[in-house]
Amino acid sequence: MKKVLMILSLVAFYVAMSAQTSGWFSLWGEAGYSRLNNNIIKDKDLPKVYDIQGFGAGLGIGYEFHYRKFIATIGVEGNYWDMNTMVDNFQIRDVDMIDTEGWEYSGVFDLRNNTDRYQIAYANVPLMVGFNLPKKWYFLVGAKYGLNIYGQSITGDKHTTVTHSGIYPQFIDEFKNMENHEFWTYNRTYKTNMTFENNLAASLEIGRYLSVKDNIAVRLALFADYGFLNIHKDKVEGRFFVNDPMDFGVPNPDGVFNPRYNALLLSDRAYKRTFTPMFIGLKFTILFKLHENSNCMCEWY
């Protein structure tokens, strides 16, 4: 008798649950503010680094399960972040140089308007749970595991310049604006591919259903993704400047010094530092019903 009662209880429980469940295909887009939080050490002897921040966007698809007011969702999404920072103007002095006439002098290089741009893309797997709230409000909370699929740094733009001047011990004045001696101002930009570590972010979403019909629902939400793993690979390529001789159409002689600003994340200032991404903004979701074991929509109100 006990076994029969237990079986009947399980059957009744299953029927009660299945009578109030529904499954939905979800399609979403999101956009907002992106940022790389970091703990770069401020040093009065080094140029100041400003916040690394910019714009982010994403697209995703998934499956969403509803049981009464409970929600569970899993999917795949792609995030793209376009972030920028600025580094204060700085000067490289006392560089031992030799001009084309064989005269020795001390080189001076002013690097100005040093822009630093990062384009980063991740493929994420979000796993979220939450509840439908009264008056068509809802919330979801969970985690997103992200795989880095693209990264690029762009240092410099049309305003980024290097000005070369020279100090000769036998002359009083500093030599400037003499193009025939390569004492001039020139533009320097540089692109390089980068890779980042995988990301694990805590995620929160709070929003409201804009429309609920028999087979489709639309909602708008505020979201916040906060990464708590360091995505920097600690791959550094020199100081906050690097020597990268310019291409004048002929091979540069050995020893030519033509510095450019180095990407912050590729410089020694980023070594053993922590960089964690943050992405907040608006999320628009469309839900398409796949199956439902009840015609009741009351759990959404």
N, C-alpha and C positions, 0 to 999 in steps of 0.2 A: 504493500500500500504506500509506504514512504517513497519507494522508487517511482511509482506512478504519479504521486503528488509532485515529486521533484521534476519529472519530465513535463507534466502539465504546466508547472510554474515556469520552466524554461521556455516552453512553447508560447505561453501567454506573454512573457517578457519580450521575446523576439517579435511577436505580432505587434505588441504595443510600440516597440522601437521602430519597426519597419513601416508602421503606419504613419510615422511622423518624420520621415527622412526624405531628403532630396539631394540630388547631385547636380552640379553646375559647371559648365565650362567657362572659365574667366579669361578675359583679355583686358590688359591694362597698359596705360602709358603714364609716365611720371616725369616731372621736371622741377628744378629748383636750384638751391644753393649747395655747392660742393666745397669741401675744405680739407686740407691736410694739416691736422694738428701735429705739432712737433715740439721737441725740447732742445732746439738748437741753442747753444750757449752764446750769450751776448758778450762780446769782447770789444772793449773800447779801441783796441788796435786793429780791429777788422771792420769792414763796412757793415752797416746795419742791414738786416734781413727783415722784410715785411711779411705780412700774412700770406700764406699760399691758399688762394681761394678763387672761386669762379662759378661756372655754370655746370649743371649736370642734367642728364636726361636718361630715360630708360623705357624699355618695352618688355612685356612679359605675357606668358600664357600659363594657365594652370587648371587644376581641378579643385572645386570647393564642395565640401560636404556639410550639410545642415542637419542637425538633429534638435528639434524644438528650437531653443534660442542659441544653442551651441554651434560654432563654426570651426571647421578645420580646413586648411588650404595648403596645397603644395604646388610648385610649378618651376618654371625656368624663366629667367629674365636676363636681359643685357643692360648694363649700365655704362654710360660714357660720361667722363668728367673732363672738363676743359678748365684748368686752373692756372693762375698766373701769380707771380710775385715780382717784387722789385728789390734790387740791392743797391744801396747808396753808391754814389760815385766814389771811386778810389784811384789812387795813383801808385804806380810802380816806379821807384827811383833807383838811382845808383846802379844802373845796369851797364856793365862793361861792354862797350861797343867799338867797332872800327868802321869808319866810313869808306867809301869807294876809293878814296885817295890814300888809304892806309893810315889815316890819323885816328888816334884813340880819343874817345870822348865818353861821357857818362850819359846814358840814355834815360829819358823821362817819358813815361806813358800815362796819359790820363784816360781812364775808362769811364764813360758817362752813359746815363740812361740805360742801365743794365737790366734788361727785362728777361724774365725766365718763365717759360710757358710749358705746361705739362698736359699731354693728352693721354688719358688712361681709360682702358675699357676692361670690364669684368663680366664674366658669365656667372650668374648667381643661381643657387637653388634655395628658394625661401621655403620655410616651414613655419606656418603661423596657426595660432588657435585664438578663439575669442568668442564674443557673444553679440547677438542682436539685442539692442536696447530699446526702451520705449520711444515712440514717436519717430521711428525709422532710423534711429542712430545705431551705430555699431562700433566695435573696436576689435583689433587684432594685435597680438603680440607674439614674438617668436624670434627666430634667428635666420640669417642668410649666410650660406657658405659660398665664397666667390673665388673663381679661378681667373687669374690674370691672362688676358688674351691679346692685349696690345698695350704698348707704351712708347711714348716719344717725348723728347725734350727739344724745345726750340729756344735757344739763347739769342737774344738780340732781335731788333726790328729795324725799321728805316730810321729810327731816332737814336739807335745805339751806335756810339762812335768810340774810336780810339785816336787820340791825338799824340803824335810823336814829336818830341823836341830833344835838343841835345845841349849839353854843357861841356865846352872845351876848356881845359885848364889854362890854355894860353890866351883865352879871351874872357872879357868881363861879362858880356851879355849872353843870355841863353839864345840859342839858335832856334827860331820858330818859322813856320809858314814858308819853307823853302822846299818846294816839291822836287827840285833837281837833286836835293840831298835826302829826299824822303822824309823831311820834316813837314808833316801834313796831318790832316784829319780824314779818316776813312771809316766807312761803315763795316760792321762785323756782325754777321748772323751765322748760326750753326745749328744743324739738326743732327740728332743721334737717336737711334732706337734704344729703348730701355725695357727691362723686365722687372716685375715686382713680385713679391711673395703673395701667396694666396691670402684671402681675407675672410674673417669671421666677424659678422656684425650682429648686434642686437637690433631688433626692428620693432617699431610701434606705429600703428595706423589707427586713426580715429576719424570717423566720417559719418555720412548720412546718405540714405537711399534717396535719390532724386525721383526715381520712378520704379514701380513694381507692378508688373503685369504677369499674365499666366506663364509665359515662357521666356521672359527677358526682364532683367533688372539693371538699373544704372545707378552708380553711386560715386560720390566725390569725397575725398578725404585729405587730411593732413598726414604726412608720414615723416618719420625720422629713422635713419639708419646710422648707427654709431659703431664703427669698427674698433675692436679692442686688441687686434694683433698688429705688430709692426710689419708694414708691407715693404720696407726698404731692404734691399739685398746687401747693403754695405759694400757694394762695388764702387770704389772711388778711383778717379783718374786725375790725381794731382790736386793742387791747391784751388783757391777760388778764381785763379786764372790759369790758363795753359798757353804754352807757346805753340802756335799753329801758323807757320809762315803762309803768306798769301800766295795765290797762284797768279802769276803775271804772264803766263803763257810759256815761260821757260823755267827750267829747274832752278829752285832756290839754292844758293850756295850753302854749304854746311855752316852752322852757327848763326844763321839769320834768326833774329828775335822779333816776332810780331805777335804780341799776346792778344788773347781774346778772353772775355769773361767765360768762366766755366759754369756749366749747369750746377746749381746748388746741390742737387741730390747726387751728383757725380763728383763732388769736391770733398776734400778732407773734412770740411765743416759738417758734413752729414754722416761721417763715419761713427758708428756706434750710437747714433742718435735714433730716436723713435719717431715714426711717421704713421699716424693712424687716420684713415679717411672718415669723413662725416658727410652725409647727404640728407638734406631735408627739403620738403617742398609739397606740391600738390600731386595727388594721384587720382586718375579717372579710370574707373573700372566698368566694363560691361559684362554681365553674366547671362549665359544662355542655358536654359534648363535642359539637362540630359535625361533625367528620370525623377520621378516623384511617386511616393507611395501614399500620398494624401493630397486632396485638393485644397486643404486648409492652408491659407497664407498667414494665419493669425500670429505665427511666431515672429513676423517681421514688423509688428506694430506695438 
